[in-house]
């Protein structure tokens, strides 16, 4: 009889972020198991629906506190789902601290608990002080803890006491979203022609502090080569970022939909990934750019999977953390050396194909479940 996995994710498709994407491709891709999902509803309405063969229970939140949804009905609905579906394993995508005590109190000892440790909680104030006992409790309860990279484990303080339970299962990109489609070549050519043959340095992501976009913009003052710096995305620090540029070669593109993002990635010569804290736990946007034949430049970030995704002098250039001049010099190196740029781009794409597609990620997770649910 097929065994059942209940995924507990903060949100789920069509609400998509990094964690939600991982939850979706695991639930849809682990076909040796029956997968179901419980998550928060963003429209404040309870629902049960089938999405691509996955049963999804959505619980309406009553309010949000410090970016964490809270639902008074969650415990009741979780118990009902557990009783009705009788899962063999509960797969909790973290961080999502509201559900920690609910999992510990509602899930039976006969049910395996798998924690998918996407990242630490980076708030160290009152919020973390309140959450820490529940975080420790769920770590004790876990049968397996999944880290998304080997780099993350040594620097994650919460994981150190439970290191014997930790396994590595990489994140993966949904590569078909970034495969060239009919009409793409014309759009890509139009972008390149618009910037008159200049080397295109591209980045895209939410405009928040740890993405390091301010450093990339400041690096413009030290770049000697002929290039244009294109910045996609939006976010709460837009105004501050737009006040920084040293020259008019820094262009803000705004939010890019999937097709436009793909066009800019393939049009770009260099992908700048200036994230500068461990809050960038893995670097999915970096992996997507590498798949699209961009030569990447990134920072050394201790305890982050970024330096596992792109390897210095193998798939791209990695510069010291927050060294703006070094970032500019790396851009100049790739502007001046087209052969090196192409060598890195080819190696970068191959690294993603060999290690960081959703198919590779699902295969590793299947192995972990086969071992623990045998």
Secondary structure as UniProt FT lines:
FT   STRAND          4..8
FT   TURN            13..14
FT   HELIX           18..29
FT   TURN            31..32
FT   STRAND          34..41
FT   TURN            42..43
FT   STRAND          47..51
FT   TURN            52..53
FT   STRAND          54..60
FT   STRAND          63..65
FT   TURN            66..67
FT   STRAND          68..70
FT   TURN            72..73
FT   HELIX           74..85
FT   STRAND          89..94
FT   HELIX           97..99
FT   HELIX           100..106
FT   TURN            109..110
FT   STRAND          112..117
FT   HELIX           126..141
FT   STRAND          144..147
FT   HELIX           150..154
FT   HELIX           157..165
FT   STRAND          166..168
FT   HELIX           175..178
FT   TURN            182..183
FT   HELIX           184..194
FT   TURN            195..197
FT   STRAND          199..204
FT   HELIX           209..211
FT   HELIX           213..219
FT   HELIX           220..222
FT   STRAND          227..232
FT   TURN            236..237
FT   HELIX           238..242
FT   TURN            243..244
FT   TURN            248..249
FT   STRAND          250..254
FT   HELIX           258..267
FT   STRAND          270..273
FT   TURN            278..279
FT   HELIX           284..291
FT   TURN            292..293
FT   STRAND          295..299
FT   TURN            302..303
FT   HELIX           306..309
FT   TURN            313..315
FT   STRAND          316..319
FT   TURN            321..322
FT   HELIX           324..336
FT   HELIX           338..355
FT   HELIX           358..372
//
